[in-house]
Amino acid sequence: MKGKWTKIKALEPQILELRIAGKTRQEIADELGLTKQQIKDWINRYNRRQKTFPSVEKRKGRPRKRPMTEPEAMALRIRQLEREVELYRSFLQAAGRR
């Protein structure tokens, strides 16, 4: 009978060898005494670990039709900073510090 829980980390080298040899997931599971689902889940986790690369912040919304000019970018940043300052002022006023 196949086990339900196994320290699959110890079997990683064997699984990789069998995968390189071209064995199917079912064949690997039968050879190691595991279920096909355990092998499938491990392969998915392994592939996800291999794809780790630095994440890039995704921009929300529709892409710009033309690039933003430097003065426009500066004006946008100034407005953003002014909103933050106003938020801090309102917080300090609510806290009774100003």
N, C-alpha and C positions, 0 to 999 in steps of 0.2 A: 504494500500500500504506500502511496506517495505521501510524504509529509506535508503538513500545512504551513509550518514556519521553519525556516532554515536560515542560518547565517550565510547568506548568499555572497557576502563580501569575500569569504574564504574560497568560494568557487569561481570568482571572477576570472582568474587566469585560464581555467579550464573552459569556461564559457567562451572566452575570446578565442581560444585555440579552435574550438569546435565551429565557431562562426566563421573564422578564416578558412577552415577546411570545407566550408560550404554546407554544413549541416543545417537542417531546418530547425525551427524552434521546438517542434514536437520531438524530433530526434534528440536534440540536446536535453530536453526535459526527461525523456525516457532513459537516456544514458546516465543522467545525474540523479535520477529518482525524485524529480520535482514535477510540478504541474506546468503545463504550457503557459498558463497565465503568469506564473512566477517569472518564467524566462522572458516573456513578452514585456512585463513591467520593468524588469531589470534592464533590458535592452533599451527601452524608452528612457529610463533614468540615465543610463550611460550616454546615450546620444545627446540628451539635454545638457549633461555636464561638459561634453565635448564642444558644444556651441557657445559656451560662455565667452563673451567678449564685452568690452565696455559699452554700457548702455548710453544712448544718445537721447537727450530730451526730445520728445516728440512735440511738435508744434500743433496747436489746436486750430481748427478753422480752415478756411479756404486759403490756398497759397496766393501770394501777391502776384499781380500781373506784371508789375515792374519792380525792380529792386528799390528799396528805400534809400533815399539820399541821406547824406550825413546830417544836414540841418534838420530833416524830418525826424531822423532817429534821435537826435539830440533833444528836439522839442518833445517827442514822445517820452523820453527818459525823464525830462524835467517835470512833465505832468505827472508821471508815475511817482516821482520823489515828492512832489507837492501833496499828492494824495496820502502818501505814507506819513508825512509830517503832520498833516491835518488829523490823521487817525491817532498818532501819538499824542497830539495836543488834546484831543477829545478824551483820550484815555486818562491822561494826567489830570484833566479837569474833573472827570468823574471820580478819580481816586482822591481828589481834594488836595493835590500837590501844587496846583497852580491857581 
